[in-house]
């Protein structure tokens, strides 16, 4: 019985911790691209098939992509 209560308590604590982590990240607007987080206003470039693209992270978490000449 103690083992079941221990496991149940552990599941509840881990579940609440995960919910807190998700809720804590909701107020920060970041852009995620290829496994990396970018801050609003951050700009980076990437070459795809010989064409250079500029990526801009906006305040709402949206990524704007524009090809460079």
MARLUM-657023 format. One record per residue: residue in three letters; x, y, z of N, C-alpha, C, O, CB in turn. Coordinates in nm, 2 decimals, decimal comma. Each point is the difference from the previous one (the first is absolute). Glycine has a CB too. Example, Ala and Ser with C-alpha at 12.3 -4.5 7.8 and 13.67 -1.06 7.14 Angstrom:
<pts>
pt r:ALA | n.u:1,32 | n.v:-0,57 | n.w:0,78 | ca.u:-0,09 | ca.v:0,12 | ca.w:0,00 | c.u:0,09 | c.v:0,12 | c.w:0,00 | o.u:0,10 | o.v:0,00 | o.w:0,07 | cb.u:-0,29 | cb.v:-0,12 | cb.w:0,05
pt r:SER | n.u:0,15 | n.v:0,23 | n.w:-0,19 | ca.u:0,09 | ca.v:0,11 | ca.w:0,00 | c.u:-0,08 | c.v:0,11 | c.w:0,08 | o.u:0,05 | o.v:0,11 | o.w:0,01 | cb.u:0,07 | cb.v:-0,17 | cb.w:-0,23
</pts>
This chain:
<pts>
pt r:UNK | n.u:0,08 | n.v:-0,12 | n.w:0,00 | ca.u:-0,08 | ca.v:0,12 | ca.w:0,00 | c.u:0,09 | c.v:0,13 | c.w:0,00 | o.u:-0,03 | o.v:0,09 | o.w:-0,07 | cb.u:-0,15 | cb.v:-0,22 | cb.w:0,19
pt r:UNK | n.u:0,28 | n.v:0,13 | n.w:-0,04 | ca.u:0,09 | ca.v:0,11 | ca.w:0,01 | c.u:0,07 | c.v:0,03 | c.w:-0,14 | o.u:0,02 | o.v:0,11 | o.w:-0,04 | cb.u:0,02 | cb.v:-0,16 | cb.w:0,29
pt r:UNK | n.u:0,00 | n.v:-0,07 | n.w:-0,31 | ca.u:0,06 | ca.v:0,02 | ca.w:-0,13 | c.u:-0,09 | c.v:0,06 | c.w:-0,11 | o.u:0,04 | o.v:0,08 | o.w:-0,08 | cb.u:0,10 | cb.v:-0,28 | cb.w:0,14
pt r:UNK | n.u:-0,27 | n.v:0,16 | n.w:-0,06 | ca.u:-0,10 | ca.v:0,06 | ca.w:-0,09 | c.u:-0,01 | c.v:0,15 | c.w:0,03 | o.u:-0,01 | o.v:0,08 | o.w:-0,10 | cb.u:-0,11 | cb.v:-0,30 | cb.w:0,08
pt r:UNK | n.u:0,11 | n.v:0,26 | n.w:0,15 | ca.u:-0,02 | ca.v:0,14 | ca.w:0,03 | c.u:0,13 | c.v:0,08 | c.w:-0,04 | o.u:-0,02 | o.v:0,11 | o.w:-0,05 | cb.u:-0,13 | cb.v:-0,18 | cb.w:0,24
pt r:UNK | n.u:0,26 | n.v:0,01 | n.w:-0,17 | ca.u:0,13 | ca.v:0,06 | ca.w:-0,04 | c.u:0,00 | c.v:0,03 | c.w:-0,15 | o.u:0,03 | o.v:0,11 | o.w:-0,05 | cb.u:0,09 | cb.v:-0,22 | cb.w:0,24
pt r:UNK | n.u:-0,16 | n.v:0,01 | n.w:-0,27 | ca.u:0,00 | ca.v:0,01 | ca.w:-0,15 | c.u:-0,10 | c.v:0,10 | c.w:-0,04 | o.u:0,02 | o.v:0,08 | o.w:-0,09 | cb.u:0,05 | cb.v:-0,32 | cb.w:0,07
pt r:UNK | n.u:-0,19 | n.v:0,24 | n.w:0,08 | ca.u:-0,10 | ca.v:0,09 | ca.w:-0,03 | c.u:0,04 | c.v:0,15 | c.w:0,03 | o.u:-0,02 | o.v:0,09 | o.w:-0,08 | cb.u:-0,15 | cb.v:-0,27 | cb.w:0,12
pt r:UNK | n.u:0,23 | n.v:0,19 | n.w:0,08 | ca.u:0,05 | ca.v:0,14 | ca.w:0,03 | c.u:0,11 | c.v:0,05 | c.w:-0,09 | o.u:0,00 | o.v:0,11 | o.w:-0,04 | cb.u:-0,05 | cb.v:-0,17 | cb.w:0,27
pt r:UNK | n.u:0,14 | n.v:-0,03 | n.w:-0,28 | ca.u:0,10 | ca.v:0,03 | ca.w:-0,09 | c.u:-0,06 | c.v:0,04 | c.w:-0,14 | o.u:0,05 | o.v:0,10 | o.w:-0,06 | cb.u:0,11 | cb.v:-0,25 | cb.w:0,18
pt r:UNK | n.u:-0,26 | n.v:0,08 | n.w:-0,16 | ca.u:-0,06 | ca.v:0,03 | ca.w:-0,13 | c.u:-0,07 | c.v:0,14 | c.w:0,01 | o.u:0,01 | o.v:0,08 | o.w:-0,09 | cb.u:-0,05 | cb.v:-0,32 | cb.w:0,05
pt r:UNK | n.u:-0,03 | n.v:0,27 | n.w:0,15 | ca.u:-0,07 | ca.v:0,13 | ca.w:0,02 | c.u:0,11 | c.v:0,11 | c.w:0,00 | o.u:-0,02 | o.v:0,10 | o.w:-0,06 | cb.u:-0,17 | cb.v:-0,21 | cb.w:0,19
pt r:UNK | n.u:0,30 | n.v:0,09 | n.w:-0,06 | ca.u:0,10 | ca.v:0,11 | ca.w:0,01 | c.u:0,06 | c.v:0,02 | c.w:-0,13 | o.u:0,02 | o.v:0,12 | o.w:-0,04 | cb.u:0,03 | cb.v:-0,18 | cb.w:0,28
pt r:UNK | n.u:-0,01 | n.v:-0,04 | n.w:-0,31 | ca.u:0,06 | ca.v:0,02 | ca.w:-0,14 | c.u:-0,10 | c.v:0,06 | c.w:-0,09 | o.u:0,04 | o.v:0,08 | o.w:-0,08 | cb.u:0,11 | cb.v:-0,28 | cb.w:0,12
pt r:UNK | n.u:-0,28 | n.v:0,16 | n.w:-0,03 | ca.u:-0,10 | ca.v:0,06 | ca.w:-0,09 | c.u:-0,02 | c.v:0,14 | c.w:0,02 | o.u:-0,01 | o.v:0,08 | o.w:-0,09 | cb.u:-0,10 | cb.v:-0,30 | cb.w:0,09
pt r:UNK | n.u:0,11 | n.v:0,26 | n.w:0,13 | ca.u:-0,02 | ca.v:0,15 | ca.w:0,03 | c.u:0,13 | c.v:0,08 | c.w:-0,04 | o.u:-0,01 | o.v:0,11 | o.w:-0,05 | cb.u:-0,14 | cb.v:-0,18 | cb.w:0,24
pt r:UNK | n.u:0,26 | n.v:0,01 | n.w:-0,18 | ca.u:0,13 | ca.v:0,06 | ca.w:-0,04 | c.u:0,00 | c.v:0,03 | c.w:-0,15 | o.u:0,04 | o.v:0,10 | o.w:-0,05 | cb.u:0,08 | cb.v:-0,21 | cb.w:0,24
pt r:UNK | n.u:-0,17 | n.v:0,01 | n.w:-0,27 | ca.u:-0,01 | ca.v:0,01 | ca.w:-0,14 | c.u:-0,10 | c.v:0,11 | c.w:-0,04 | o.u:0,03 | o.v:0,08 | o.w:-0,09 | cb.u:0,04 | cb.v:-0,32 | cb.w:0,06
pt r:UNK | n.u:-0,18 | n.v:0,24 | n.w:0,10 | ca.u:-0,10 | ca.v:0,10 | ca.w:-0,03 | c.u:0,05 | c.v:0,14 | c.w:0,03 | o.u:-0,03 | o.v:0,10 | o.w:-0,07 | cb.u:-0,15 | cb.v:-0,27 | cb.w:0,12
pt r:UNK | n.u:0,25 | n.v:0,18 | n.w:0,06 | ca.u:0,06 | ca.v:0,13 | ca.w:0,04 | c.u:0,10 | c.v:0,05 | c.w:-0,11 | o.u:0,00 | o.v:0,12 | o.w:-0,03 | cb.u:-0,03 | cb.v:-0,18 | cb.w:0,28
pt r:UNK | n.u:0,11 | n.v:-0,03 | n.w:-0,30 | ca.u:0,10 | ca.v:0,03 | ca.w:-0,10 | c.u:-0,06 | c.v:0,05 | c.w:-0,13 | o.u:0,04 | o.v:0,09 | o.w:-0,06 | cb.u:0,11 | cb.v:-0,26 | cb.w:0,16
pt r:UNK | n.u:-0,26 | n.v:0,10 | n.w:-0,14 | ca.u:-0,07 | ca.v:0,04 | ca.w:-0,12 | c.u:-0,07 | c.v:0,14 | c.w:0,02 | o.u:0,01 | o.v:0,08 | o.w:-0,08 | cb.u:-0,05 | cb.v:-0,32 | cb.w:0,02
pt r:UNK | n.u:-0,02 | n.v:0,26 | n.w:0,18 | ca.u:-0,07 | ca.v:0,12 | ca.w:0,02 | c.u:0,10 | c.v:0,12 | c.w:0,02 | o.u:-0,03 | o.v:0,11 | o.w:-0,04 | cb.u:-0,16 | cb.v:-0,24 | cb.w:0,15
pt r:UNK | n.u:0,31 | n.v:0,10 | n.w:-0,06 | ca.u:0,10 | ca.v:0,10 | ca.w:0,02 | c.u:0,05 | c.v:0,05 | c.w:-0,13 | o.u:0,05 | o.v:0,11 | o.w:-0,01 | cb.u:0,01 | cb.v:-0,21 | cb.w:0,23
pt r:UNK | n.u:-0,05 | n.v:0,01 | n.w:-0,32 | ca.u:0,05 | ca.v:0,04 | ca.w:-0,13 | c.u:-0,10 | c.v:0,07 | c.w:-0,09 | o.u:0,03 | o.v:0,05 | o.w:-0,10 | cb.u:0,12 | cb.v:-0,24 | cb.w:0,12
pt r:UNK | n.u:-0,28 | n.v:0,20 | n.w:0,03 | ca.u:-0,10 | ca.v:0,06 | ca.w:-0,09 | c.u:0,01 | c.v:0,15 | c.w:-0,01 | o.u:-0,05 | o.v:0,06 | o.w:-0,10 | cb.u:-0,10 | cb.v:-0,25 | cb.w:0,16
pt r:UNK | n.u:0,21 | n.v:0,26 | n.w:0,04 | ca.u:0,00 | ca.v:0,14 | ca.w:-0,01 | c.u:0,12 | c.v:0,05 | c.w:-0,08 | o.u:0,01 | o.v:0,12 | o.w:-0,03 | cb.u:-0,12 | cb.v:-0,11 | cb.w:0,25
pt r:UNK | n.u:0,21 | n.v:-0,10 | n.w:-0,25 | ca.u:0,12 | ca.v:0,05 | ca.w:-0,07 | c.u:-0,03 | c.v:-0,04 | c.w:-0,15 | o.u:-0,03 | o.v:-0,11 | o.w:-0,03 | cb.u:0,18 | cb.v:0,08 | cb.w:0,23
pt r:UNK | n.u:-0,13 | n.v:0,13 | n.w:-0,28 | ca.u:-0,02 | ca.v:-0,02 | ca.w:-0,15 | c.u:0,14 | c.v:-0,03 | c.w:-0,06 | o.u:0,09 | o.v:0,09 | o.w:0,00 | cb.u:-0,29 | cb.v:0,06 | cb.w:-0,01
pt r:UNK | n.u:0,22 | n.v:-0,27 | n.w:-0,03 | ca.u:0,12 | ca.v:-0,04 | ca.w:-0,07 | c.u:-0,04 | c.v:-0,07 | c.w:-0,12 | o.u:-0,11 | o.v:-0,05 | o.w:-0,02 | cb.u:0,24 | cb.v:0,03 | cb.w:0,24
pt r:UNK | n.u:-0,03 | n.v:0,01 | n.w:-0,32 | ca.u:-0,02 | ca.v:-0,07 | ca.w:-0,12 | c.u:0,09 | c.v:-0,13 | c.w:0,01 | o.u:0,11 | o.v:0,01 | o.w:0,04 | cb.u:-0,17 | cb.v:0,21 | cb.w:-0,18
pt r:UNK | n.u:0,00 | n.v:-0,33 | n.w:0,10 | ca.u:0,08 | ca.v:-0,12 | ca.w:-0,01 | c.u:0,02 | c.v:-0,04 | c.w:-0,14 | o.u:-0,09 | o.v:-0,01 | o.w:-0,08 | cb.u:0,00 | cb.v:-0,07 | cb.w:0,30
pt r:UNK | n.u:0,22 | n.v:0,06 | n.w:-0,26 | ca.u:0,04 | ca.v:-0,04 | ca.w:-0,13 | c.u:0,11 | c.v:-0,10 | c.w:0,01 | o.u:0,11 | o.v:0,03 | o.w:0,05 | cb.u:-0,18 | cb.v:0,19 | cb.w:-0,15
pt r:UNK | n.u:0,04 | n.v:-0,34 | n.w:0,04 | ca.u:0,10 | ca.v:-0,11 | ca.w:0,00 | c.u:0,07 | c.v:-0,03 | c.w:0,13 | o.u:0,12 | o.v:-0,01 | o.w:0,02 | cb.u:-0,08 | cb.v:0,07 | cb.w:-0,25
pt r:UNK | n.u:-0,13 | n.v:-0,07 | n.w:0,34 | ca.u:0,05 | ca.v:-0,03 | ca.w:0,13 | c.u:0,06 | c.v:0,11 | c.w:0,08 | o.u:0,06 | o.v:-0,02 | o.w:0,11 | cb.u:-0,03 | cb.v:-0,20 | cb.w:-0,20
pt r:UNK | n.u:-0,03 | n.v:0,34 | n.w:0,04 | ca.u:0,06 | ca.v:0,12 | ca.w:0,07 | c.u:-0,11 | c.v:0,10 | c.w:0,03 | o.u:-0,09 | o.v:0,02 | o.w:-0,08 | cb.u:0,32 | cb.v:-0,07 | cb.w:-0,03
pt r:UNK | n.u:-0,21 | n.v:0,12 | n.w:0,22 | ca.u:-0,10 | ca.v:0,11 | ca.w:0,03 | c.u:0,07 | c.v:0,13 | c.w:-0,03 | o.u:0,11 | o.v:0,03 | o.w:0,03 | cb.u:-0,21 | cb.v:-0,17 | cb.w:0,16
pt r:UNK | n.u:0,02 | n.v:0,23 | n.w:-0,26 | ca.u:0,04 | ca.v:0,13 | ca.w:-0,03 | c.u:-0,08 | c.v:0,11 | c.w:0,07 | o.u:-0,12 | o.v:-0,02 | o.w:0,01 | cb.u:0,20 | cb.v:-0,07 | cb.w:-0,24
pt r:UNK | n.u:-0,02 | n.v:0,19 | n.w:0,27 | ca.u:-0,07 | ca.v:0,11 | ca.w:0,07 | c.u:-0,07 | c.v:0,09 | c.w:-0,10 | o.u:0,05 | o.v:0,02 | o.w:-0,11 | cb.u:0,11 | cb.v:-0,03 | cb.w:0,30
pt r:UNK | n.u:-0,27 | n.v:0,08 | n.w:-0,16 | ca.u:-0,06 | ca.v:0,10 | ca.w:-0,09 | c.u:0,10 | c.v:0,10 | c.w:-0,04 | o.u:0,08 | o.v:0,06 | o.w:0,08 | cb.u:-0,30 | cb.v:-0,09 | cb.w:0,03
pt r:UNK | n.u:0,22 | n.v:0,06 | n.w:-0,24 | ca.u:0,09 | ca.v:0,10 | ca.w:-0,06 | c.u:0,13 | c.v:-0,06 | c.w:-0,05 | o.u:0,08 | o.v:0,06 | o.w:-0,07 | cb.u:-0,17 | cb.v:0,10 | cb.w:0,22
pt r:UNK | n.u:0,12 | n.v:-0,29 | n.w:-0,11 | ca.u:0,12 | ca.v:-0,07 | ca.w:-0,05 | c.u:-0,01 | c.v:-0,03 | c.w:-0,14 | o.u:-0,11 | o.v:-0,05 | o.w:-0,05 | cb.u:0,15 | cb.v:-0,04 | cb.w:0,28
pt r:UNK | n.u:0,07 | n.v:0,11 | n.w:-0,31 | ca.u:0,00 | ca.v:-0,03 | ca.w:-0,14 | c.u:0,11 | c.v:-0,10 | c.w:-0,03 | o.u:0,11 | o.v:0,01 | o.w:0,06 | cb.u:-0,20 | cb.v:0,22 | cb.w:-0,12
pt r:UNK | n.u:0,07 | n.v:-0,32 | n.w:-0,03 | ca.u:0,10 | ca.v:-0,10 | ca.w:-0,04 | c.u:-0,02 | c.v:-0,03 | c.w:-0,15 | o.u:-0,11 | o.v:0,01 | o.w:-0,05 | cb.u:0,13 | cb.v:-0,11 | cb.w:0,29
pt r:UNK | n.u:0,09 | n.v:0,05 | n.w:-0,30 | ca.u:-0,01 | ca.v:-0,03 | ca.w:-0,14 | c.u:0,04 | c.v:-0,15 | c.w:-0,02 | o.u:0,08 | o.v:-0,06 | o.w:0,07 | cb.u:-0,02 | cb.v:0,30 | cb.w:-0,14
pt r:UNK | n.u:-0,11 | n.v:-0,29 | n.w:-0,04 | ca.u:0,02 | ca.v:-0,14 | ca.w:-0,03 | c.u:0,00 | c.v:-0,02 | c.w:-0,15 | o.u:-0,08 | o.v:0,06 | o.w:-0,07 | cb.u:-0,03 | cb.v:-0,14 | cb.w:0,29
pt r:UNK | n.u:0,20 | n.v:0,00 | n.w:-0,28 | ca.u:0,00 | ca.v:-0,03 | ca.w:-0,14 | c.u:-0,07 | c.v:-0,13 | c.w:-0,03 | o.u:0,04 | o.v:-0,10 | o.w:0,06 | cb.u:0,18 | cb.v:0,23 | cb.w:-0,08
pt r:UNK | n.u:-0,32 | n.v:-0,13 | n.w:-0,07 | ca.u:-0,07 | ca.v:-0,12 | ca.w:-0,03 | c.u:0,00 | c.v:-0,01 | c.w:-0,16 | o.u:-0,05 | o.v:0,09 | o.w:-0,06 | cb.u:-0,10 | cb.v:-0,07 | cb.w:0,27
pt r:UNK | n.u:0,21 | n.v:-0,12 | n.w:-0,26 | ca.u:0,01 | ca.v:-0,02 | ca.w:-0,14 | c.u:0,06 | c.v:0,12 | c.w:-0,08 | o.u:-0,05 | o.v:0,04 | o.w:-0,10 | cb.u:-0,15 | cb.v:-0,19 | cb.w:0,12
pt r:UNK | n.u:0,30 | n.v:0,21 | n.w:0,04 | ca.u:0,07 | ca.v:0,11 | ca.w:-0,06 | c.u:-0,06 | c.v:0,13 | c.w:0,02 | o.u:0,05 | o.v:0,10 | o.w:-0,05 | cb.u:0,03 | cb.v:-0,26 | cb.w:-0,11
pt r:UNK | n.u:-0,20 | n.v:0,17 | n.w:0,22 | ca.u:-0,07 | ca.v:0,12 | ca.w:0,03 | c.u:0,02 | c.v:0,04 | c.w:0,15 | o.u:-0,03 | o.v:-0,09 | o.w:0,08 | cb.u:-0,14 | cb.v:0,05 | cb.w:-0,28
pt r:UNK | n.u:0,20 | n.v:0,16 | n.w:0,23 | ca.u:0,02 | ca.v:0,05 | ca.w:0,13 | c.u:-0,14 | c.v:0,06 | c.w:0,05 | o.u:-0,06 | o.v:0,08 | o.w:-0,06 | cb.u:0,31 | cb.v:-0,04 | cb.w:0,03
pt r:UNK | n.u:-0,29 | n.v:-0,09 | n.w:0,14 | ca.u:-0,13 | ca.v:0,04 | ca.w:0,06 | c.u:0,03 | c.v:0,07 | c.w:0,14 | o.u:0,08 | o.v:-0,04 | o.w:0,07 | cb.u:-0,21 | cb.v:-0,14 | cb.w:-0,19
pt r:UNK | n.u:0,06 | n.v:0,29 | n.w:0,14 | ca.u:0,01 | ca.v:0,07 | ca.w:0,13 | c.u:-0,12 | c.v:-0,03 | c.w:0,08 | o.u:-0,12 | o.v:0,01 | o.w:-0,04 | cb.u:0,26 | cb.v:0,17 | cb.w:-0,06
pt r:UNK | n.u:-0,12 | n.v:-0,23 | n.w:0,23 | ca.u:-0,11 | ca.v:-0,03 | ca.w:0,09 | c.u:0,00 | c.v:0,10 | c.w:0,11 | o.u:0,10 | o.v:0,04 | o.w:0,06 | cb.u:-0,08 | cb.v:-0,29 | cb.w:-0,11
pt r:UNK | n.u:-0,14 | n.v:0,30 | n.w:0,08 | ca.u:-0,02 | ca.v:0,10 | ca.w:0,11 | c.u:-0,10 | c.v:-0,05 | c.w:0,10 | o.u:-0,11 | o.v:-0,04 | o.w:-0,04 | cb.u:0,17 | cb.v:0,23 | cb.w:-0,12
pt r:UNK | n.u:-0,03 | n.v:-0,19 | n.w:0,28 | ca.u:-0,09 | ca.v:-0,04 | ca.w:0,11 | c.u:-0,08 | c.v:0,12 | c.w:0,04 | o.u:0,06 | o.v:0,10 | o.w:0,05 | cb.u:0,09 | cb.v:-0,28 | cb.w:0,03
pt r:UNK | n.u:-0,28 | n.v:0,17 | n.w:-0,09 | ca.u:-0,09 | ca.v:0,12 | ca.w:0,04 | c.u:-0,04 | c.v:-0,02 | c.w:0,15 | o.u:0,01 | o.v:-0,10 | o.w:0,06 | cb.u:-0,09 | cb.v:0,12 | cb.w:-0,30
pt r:UNK | n.u:0,02 | n.v:0,09 | n.w:0,29 | ca.u:-0,05 | ca.v:0,00 | ca.w:0,14 | c.u:-0,10 | c.v:-0,10 | c.w:0,03 | o.u:-0,01 | o.v:-0,05 | o.w:0,11 | cb.u:0,06 | cb.v:0,29 | cb.w:-0,11
pt r:UNK | n.u:-0,13 | n.v:-0,28 | n.w:-0,10 | ca.u:-0,11 | ca.v:-0,10 | ca.w:0,03 | c.u:0,05 | c.v:-0,14 | c.w:-0,02 | o.u:-0,09 | o.v:-0,09 | o.w:0,01 | cb.u:-0,08 | cb.v:0,26 | cb.w:-0,08
pt r:UNK | n.u:0,30 | n.v:-0,19 | n.w:0,05 | ca.u:0,05 | ca.v:-0,14 | ca.w:-0,01 | c.u:0,00 | c.v:-0,05 | c.w:-0,14 | o.u:0,03 | o.v:-0,11 | o.w:-0,03 | cb.u:-0,11 | cb.v:0,07 | cb.w:0,25
pt r:UNK | n.u:0,04 | n.v:0,13 | n.w:-0,32 | ca.u:-0,01 | ca.v:-0,04 | ca.w:-0,14 | c.u:0,14 | c.v:0,02 | c.w:-0,06 | o.u:0,07 | o.v:0,09 | o.w:0,03 | cb.u:-0,32 | cb.v:-0,03 | cb.w:-0,04
pt r:UNK | n.u:0,28 | n.v:-0,14 | n.w:-0,09 | ca.u:0,13 | ca.v:0,01 | ca.w:-0,07 | c.u:-0,03 | c.v:0,06 | c.w:-0,14 | o.u:-0,08 | o.v:-0,06 | o.w:-0,08 | cb.u:0,19 | cb.v:-0,13 | cb.w:0,21
pt r:UNK | n.u:-0,05 | n.v:0,30 | n.w:-0,17 | ca.u:-0,02 | ca.v:0,05 | ca.w:-0,14 | c.u:0,12 | c.v:-0,04 | c.w:-0,08 | o.u:0,12 | o.v:0,02 | o.w:0,04 | cb.u:-0,25 | cb.v:0,18 | cb.w:0,05
pt r:UNK | n.u:0,11 | n.v:-0,26 | n.w:-0,21 | ca.u:0,10 | ca.v:-0,04 | ca.w:-0,08 | c.u:0,00 | c.v:0,08 | c.w:-0,13 | o.u:-0,10 | o.v:0,02 | o.w:-0,06 | cb.u:0,08 | cb.v:-0,26 | cb.w:0,15
pt r:UNK | n.u:0,14 | n.v:0,29 | n.w:-0,13 | ca.u:0,01 | ca.v:0,08 | ca.w:-0,12 | c.u:0,13 | c.v:-0,04 | c.w:-0,07 | o.u:0,10 | o.v:0,00 | o.w:0,06 | cb.u:-0,24 | cb.v:0,19 | cb.w:0,04
pt r:UNK | n.u:0,13 | n.v:-0,21 | n.w:-0,23 | ca.u:0,12 | ca.v:-0,03 | ca.w:-0,08 | c.u:0,08 | c.v:0,12 | c.w:-0,02 | o.u:-0,05 | o.v:0,11 | o.w:-0,02 | cb.u:-0,07 | cb.v:-0,30 | cb.w:-0,10
pt r:UNK | n.u:0,25 | n.v:0,18 | n.w:0,12 | ca.u:0,09 | ca.v:0,11 | ca.w:-0,03 | c.u:0,04 | c.v:0,00 | c.w:-0,15 | o.u:0,01 | o.v:-0,11 | o.w:-0,05 | cb.u:0,08 | cb.v:0,11 | cb.w:0,29
pt r:UNK | n.u:-0,07 | n.v:0,12 | n.w:-0,29 | ca.u:0,04 | ca.v:0,00 | ca.w:-0,15 | c.u:0,14 | c.v:-0,06 | c.w:-0,02 | o.u:0,05 | o.v:0,00 | o.w:-0,12 | cb.u:-0,20 | cb.v:0,20 | cb.w:0,09
</pts>
